[in-house]
Amino acid sequence: MGAWQSYRLRLQRKRWRIRAFRKRRELKRVVDRTEQIRSDALLAFTTMRNEVVRLPYFLEYYREMGINHFLIVDNGSTDGSLDYLAAQPDVSVWSTNASYKRSRFGVDWLNWLQMKYAHGHWALVVDPDEFLVYPFCDTRPLRALTDWLDASSIKSFSAMLLDMYPKGRLNEQPYRAGQNPMEIASWFDSGNYMIKRNKVFGNLWIQGGPRARVFFPDEPARAPALNKVPLVKWDRRYAYASSSHMLLPRGLNQVYDEWGGEKASGVLLHAKFLDTFNSKAAEELDRKQHYAGSVEYKAYASTMDEDPDLWCKWSEKYINWRQLEILGLMSKGNWA
């Protein structure tokens, strides 16, 4: 990359940080327990709306993994999510009714909270329907991974978003609060992925899976991105550019080996497709707060009227992280 492009990216990062600082005024502190955050705490950040049915398992999953504190932005929930979060002893929560779209889809809000609270911490950015799986996660807590990353002078850890879905119609298996969603959405596409390199940000851009196969069959290039860098040893000078798909400085996006080897990586099991999906998609389409004129939710709406079964004869049932490594969807690299 040339000097001019590098300079432009530094300016862009500065603008995003200034923007995040200004957007802090849109956040109303509901419960602030950040005084509990120790210097070595592992932090999780998320922005959400109307997820009360998902929150019990989401919090339990990441507590067991080793997250010490959750910092959450609630964007105008009407289902009791805010009250539920405010009652949790390890959660700090802010609320806003401001535009999700005008906050760069929540990125500005989380960039501000990370600037203020995450400096020097390992910070995980996930949605309430995303569950991180990493090498040895069945026997080693998240701190074992971050300790190894620190010892290896690695500042960021990538995870491919893997869409999970049930066998059969979504409405056939109701999800209950506190349930492991992978008990229902236990299948995934083991192939059917397109990968290319983003020359500007230096990250890999991944698309495909059931969302491309079912909702964008004629235009797979318009399917949602599946590449994420959700775990970062945060510095207040950093800024996410687009969700957790990529960030600046651009070196944090280079989470792959360009010389034929493999760097350690994980997977985010994405439990989007439950029986709650139809109503959630309809709500978000009506709000018109999502990327590219809500093209993703328009595709959902036009297809869900047919009540599709996302399962196909090439679907694979999820077992564990080792299965994902064998399939090439994640790697333990040289972490042994």
C-alpha positions as CSV (number, residue, x, y, z in Angstrom):
1,M,0.0,0.0,0.0
2,G,1.3,3.4,-0.9
3,A,2.0,6.3,1.4
4,W,-1.0,8.3,0.2
5,Q,-3.5,5.4,0.8
6,S,-2.0,4.8,4.3
7,Y,-2.4,8.5,5.1
8,R,-6.1,8.4,3.9
9,L,-6.8,5.4,6.2
10,R,-5.2,7.2,9.1
11,L,-7.5,10.2,8.5
12,Q,-10.5,7.9,8.1
13,R,-9.7,6.2,11.5
14,K,-9.5,9.7,13.1
15,R,-12.8,10.7,11.6
16,W,-14.5,7.5,12.9
17,R,-13.1,8.1,16.4
18,I,-14.3,11.7,16.4
19,R,-17.7,10.5,15.1
20,A,-17.9,8.0,17.9
21,F,-17.0,10.7,20.5
22,R,-19.9,12.8,19.2
23,K,-22.3,9.9,19.1
24,R,-21.7,9.3,22.8
25,R,-24.4,11.9,23.4
26,E,-27.0,9.5,22.0
27,L,-26.4,7.0,24.8
28,K,-28.2,7.2,28.1
29,R,-26.6,5.4,31.0
30,V,-29.1,2.9,32.5
31,V,-26.9,0.9,34.8
32,D,-23.1,1.5,35.0
33,R,-21.1,-1.1,36.7
34,T,-17.9,-0.4,34.9
35,E,-16.1,0.2,38.2
36,Q,-16.1,-3.6,38.6
37,I,-13.8,-3.9,35.5
38,R,-10.4,-5.1,36.6
39,S,-7.2,-4.4,34.7
40,D,-7.2,-8.0,33.3
41,A,-10.9,-8.3,32.6
42,L,-12.2,-9.9,29.4
43,L,-15.0,-7.7,28.0
44,A,-17.9,-8.3,25.7
45,F,-19.6,-5.6,23.7
46,T,-22.9,-5.8,21.8
47,T,-25.7,-3.6,20.5
48,M,-29.2,-5.1,20.4
49,R,-32.9,-4.6,20.2
50,N,-35.8,-6.9,21.4
51,E,-33.7,-10.0,22.3
52,V,-35.0,-10.9,25.7
53,V,-35.6,-14.5,24.7
54,R,-32.0,-14.9,23.6
55,L,-30.3,-13.1,26.4
56,P,-30.3,-15.8,29.2
57,Y,-28.3,-18.3,27.1
58,F,-26.2,-15.6,25.5
59,L,-25.0,-14.3,28.9
60,E,-24.6,-17.8,30.3
61,Y,-22.5,-19.0,27.3
62,Y,-20.0,-16.2,27.5
63,R,-19.8,-16.2,31.3
64,E,-18.8,-19.8,31.2
65,M,-16.3,-19.0,28.5
66,G,-14.7,-16.4,30.8
67,I,-16.1,-13.0,30.0
68,N,-15.9,-10.8,33.1
69,H,-18.1,-7.9,32.1
70,F,-20.7,-7.1,29.4
71,L,-21.2,-3.6,27.9
72,I,-24.4,-3.5,26.0
73,V,-26.3,-0.8,24.0
74,D,-30.1,-1.3,23.9
75,N,-31.6,0.3,20.8
76,G,-35.2,1.0,21.9
77,S,-36.3,-2.5,23.0
78,T,-40.0,-2.9,23.8
79,D,-39.9,-6.6,25.0
80,G,-38.4,-6.2,28.5
81,S,-34.7,-6.6,27.3
82,L,-33.6,-3.4,29.0
83,D,-35.1,-4.4,32.4
84,Y,-33.6,-7.9,32.1
85,L,-30.1,-6.5,31.4
86,A,-30.3,-3.9,34.1
87,A,-30.8,-6.7,36.7
88,Q,-27.7,-8.6,35.7
89,P,-24.8,-8.1,38.1
90,D,-22.0,-8.2,35.5
91,V,-23.7,-6.0,32.8
92,S,-23.4,-2.3,32.2
93,V,-26.1,-1.1,29.8
94,W,-26.9,2.1,27.9
95,S,-30.1,2.8,26.0
96,T,-30.8,4.9,22.9
97,N,-33.7,5.5,20.6
98,A,-31.4,7.2,18.1
99,S,-31.1,5.9,14.5
100,Y,-29.2,2.6,14.3
101,K,-28.5,3.4,10.6
102,R,-27.1,6.8,11.4
103,S,-24.8,5.3,14.0
104,R,-23.2,3.3,11.2
105,F,-25.4,0.3,12.3
106,G,-24.3,0.6,16.0
107,V,-20.6,0.8,15.2
108,D,-20.2,4.4,16.4
109,W,-21.8,3.5,19.8
110,L,-19.6,0.5,20.4
111,N,-16.5,2.4,19.1
112,W,-17.1,5.0,21.8
113,L,-17.6,2.4,24.6
114,Q,-14.5,0.6,23.6
115,M,-12.5,3.8,23.4
116,K,-13.7,4.6,27.0
117,Y,-13.6,1.2,28.7
118,A,-11.7,-1.3,26.6
119,H,-8.2,0.2,26.3
120,G,-5.7,-2.5,27.2
121,H,-8.3,-5.2,27.5
122,W,-9.2,-8.1,25.2
123,A,-12.6,-7.1,23.8
124,L,-15.1,-9.4,22.1
125,V,-17.8,-7.8,19.9
126,V,-20.7,-10.2,19.2
127,D,-24.4,-10.1,18.6
128,P,-26.8,-12.0,20.9
129,D,-27.2,-14.7,18.2
130,E,-23.4,-15.3,17.8
131,F,-21.5,-17.9,19.7
132,L,-17.7,-18.0,19.5
133,V,-16.0,-21.4,19.0
134,Y,-12.2,-21.5,19.0
135,P,-9.6,-24.2,19.1
136,F,-9.7,-26.2,22.3
137,C,-12.8,-24.3,23.6
138,D,-14.1,-27.5,25.1
139,T,-11.2,-27.7,27.5
140,R,-9.6,-24.2,27.6
141,P,-11.3,-21.0,28.7
142,L,-11.1,-17.8,26.6
143,R,-8.3,-16.5,28.8
144,A,-6.1,-19.4,27.7
145,L,-6.6,-18.2,24.1
146,T,-5.9,-14.5,24.9
147,D,-2.8,-15.4,27.0
148,W,-1.5,-17.4,24.1
149,L,-2.3,-14.5,21.7
150,D,-0.5,-12.1,24.1
151,A,2.6,-14.4,24.3
152,S,2.6,-14.6,20.5
153,S,2.3,-10.8,20.1
154,I,-1.0,-11.3,18.2
155,K,-3.5,-8.4,18.7
156,S,-6.6,-9.7,16.8
157,F,-8.4,-13.0,16.3
158,S,-10.7,-13.8,13.4
159,A,-13.8,-15.9,13.3
160,M,-15.9,-16.9,10.3
161,L,-19.7,-16.4,10.8
162,L,-21.3,-19.8,10.2
163,D,-25.0,-19.7,9.7
164,M,-26.8,-22.5,11.6
165,Y,-30.3,-23.7,10.8
166,P,-32.7,-26.5,11.7
167,K,-33.8,-29.4,9.6
168,G,-37.3,-28.5,8.6
169,R,-39.4,-25.4,8.7
170,L,-38.3,-22.7,11.2
171,N,-41.7,-22.6,12.9
172,E,-41.8,-26.3,13.6
173,Q,-39.4,-26.1,16.6
174,P,-40.2,-23.3,19.1
175,Y,-37.2,-21.8,20.9
176,R,-37.5,-21.2,24.6
177,A,-35.5,-18.7,26.7
178,G,-32.4,-20.2,28.2
179,Q,-32.2,-23.0,25.6
180,N,-29.0,-23.7,23.7
181,P,-30.1,-22.6,20.2
182,M,-27.8,-25.2,18.6
183,E,-30.2,-27.8,19.9
184,I,-32.5,-26.6,17.2
185,A,-30.3,-24.9,14.7
186,S,-27.7,-27.7,14.5
187,W,-27.0,-27.8,10.8
188,F,-24.7,-25.7,8.5
189,D,-23.2,-25.6,5.0
190,S,-19.8,-27.2,5.0
191,G,-18.9,-25.6,1.6
192,N,-20.3,-23.1,-0.8
193,Y,-18.2,-20.2,0.3
194,M,-16.5,-17.5,-1.8
195,I,-13.4,-15.7,-0.5
196,K,-11.6,-12.7,-1.9
197,R,-9.1,-10.1,-0.5
198,N,-10.1,-6.6,0.2
199,K,-7.2,-4.5,-1.2
200,V,-8.0,-1.4,0.8
201,F,-8.5,-2.8,4.3
202,G,-6.4,-6.0,3.8
203,N,-9.1,-8.3,5.2
204,L,-10.6,-11.4,3.6
205,W,-14.2,-11.0,2.4
206,I,-16.2,-14.2,2.8
207,Q,-19.8,-14.8,1.4
208,G,-21.9,-17.9,0.9
209,G,-23.7,-20.5,3.0
210,P,-27.4,-20.8,3.3
211,R,-28.1,-17.1,3.0
212,A,-26.4,-16.9,-0.4
213,R,-27.9,-20.3,-1.4
214,V,-31.5,-19.6,-0.4
215,F,-32.0,-15.8,-0.2
216,F,-29.6,-14.6,-2.9
217,P,-29.5,-17.5,-5.4
218,D,-29.2,-15.3,-8.4
219,E,-27.0,-12.6,-6.9
220,P,-24.7,-14.4,-4.4
221,A,-22.3,-11.4,-4.4
222,R,-25.0,-9.4,-2.6
223,A,-25.2,-11.9,0.2
224,P,-24.1,-10.8,3.7
225,A,-20.4,-10.9,4.6
226,L,-19.3,-13.8,6.9
227,N,-15.8,-12.6,7.8
228,K,-15.3,-11.1,11.3
229,V,-12.5,-10.0,13.6
230,P,-14.5,-10.1,16.8
231,L,-11.7,-10.4,19.4
232,V,-9.1,-7.6,19.7
233,K,-6.6,-6.5,22.3
234,W,-8.1,-3.0,22.2
235,D,-6.3,0.3,22.0
236,R,-8.3,3.5,22.2
237,R,-6.7,4.5,18.9
238,Y,-8.5,1.6,17.1
239,A,-11.8,1.8,15.3
240,Y,-14.2,-0.7,13.7
241,A,-15.1,0.2,10.2
242,S,-18.0,-2.0,9.4
243,S,-19.6,-4.0,12.2
244,S,-16.8,-6.4,13.3
245,H,-16.0,-7.2,9.7
246,M,-12.9,-5.0,9.6
247,L,-11.2,-2.3,11.5
248,L,-8.3,0.1,11.5
249,P,-5.3,0.1,11.7
250,R,-5.5,-2.3,8.7
251,G,-2.8,-4.6,10.1
252,L,-5.5,-5.9,12.6
253,N,-7.4,-7.4,9.6
254,Q,-4.4,-9.5,8.4
255,V,-5.5,-12.5,10.4
256,Y,-4.4,-15.0,7.7
257,D,-1.0,-16.3,6.5
258,E,0.0,-15.1,3.1
259,W,2.8,-17.6,2.8
260,G,0.9,-20.9,2.7
261,G,0.5,-21.5,6.4
262,E,-2.4,-21.1,8.7
263,K,-3.0,-18.7,11.5
264,A,-5.3,-19.6,14.4
265,S,-8.9,-18.7,13.9
266,G,-12.4,-19.5,15.2
267,V,-16.0,-19.6,14.1
268,L,-19.0,-17.7,15.2
269,L,-22.0,-20.1,15.3
270,H,-24.8,-17.8,14.0
271,A,-28.1,-18.9,15.4
272,K,-30.2,-16.5,13.5
273,F,-32.6,-19.0,12.0
274,L,-35.0,-19.9,14.8
275,D,-38.8,-19.7,15.0
276,T,-38.4,-16.0,16.1
277,F,-36.8,-15.2,12.7
278,N,-39.9,-14.3,10.7
279,S,-41.3,-11.7,13.2
280,K,-37.8,-10.3,13.7
281,A,-37.2,-9.9,10.0
282,A,-40.6,-8.3,9.5
283,E,-39.8,-5.8,12.3
284,E,-36.4,-4.9,10.9
285,L,-37.7,-4.5,7.4
286,D,-40.4,-2.1,8.7
287,R,-37.8,-0.1,10.6
288,K,-35.5,0.3,7.5
289,Q,-32.4,0.7,9.7
290,H,-30.1,-1.8,8.0
291,Y,-27.3,-1.7,5.4
292,A,-27.9,-1.0,1.7
293,G,-31.5,0.0,2.1
294,S,-32.2,-3.2,4.1
295,V,-31.6,-5.3,1.0
296,E,-30.9,-8.3,3.2
297,Y,-34.2,-8.1,5.0
298,K,-36.1,-7.5,1.7
299,A,-34.6,-10.8,0.5
300,Y,-35.7,-12.5,3.7
301,A,-39.2,-11.1,3.4
302,S,-39.7,-12.2,-0.2
303,T,-38.4,-15.7,0.5
304,M,-39.9,-16.4,3.9
305,D,-43.4,-16.0,2.5
306,E,-42.7,-19.4,0.9
307,D,-41.7,-20.9,4.4
308,P,-38.5,-22.4,3.0
309,D,-36.5,-25.3,4.6
310,L,-32.9,-24.2,4.7
311,W,-31.7,-27.8,5.1
312,C,-30.4,-29.5,2.0
313,K,-28.8,-32.9,1.2
314,W,-25.3,-31.3,1.6
315,S,-26.0,-29.9,5.0
316,E,-23.8,-31.1,7.8
317,K,-24.7,-31.5,11.5
318,Y,-22.6,-29.6,14.0
319,I,-20.5,-31.7,16.4
320,N,-17.6,-29.7,17.8
321,W,-14.7,-27.4,16.9
322,R,-12.5,-30.2,15.7
323,Q,-15.1,-31.0,13.0
324,L,-14.9,-27.4,11.8
325,E,-11.1,-27.5,11.7
326,I,-11.2,-30.7,9.6
327,L,-13.6,-28.9,7.2
328,G,-11.2,-26.0,6.9
329,L,-13.6,-23.5,8.5
330,M,-11.2,-22.7,11.4
331,S,-7.6,-23.4,12.4
332,K,-5.6,-23.9,15.6
333,G,-2.5,-22.6,13.7
334,N,0.5,-23.3,15.9
335,W,-1.4,-23.2,19.2
336,A,-1.0,-26.6,20.7
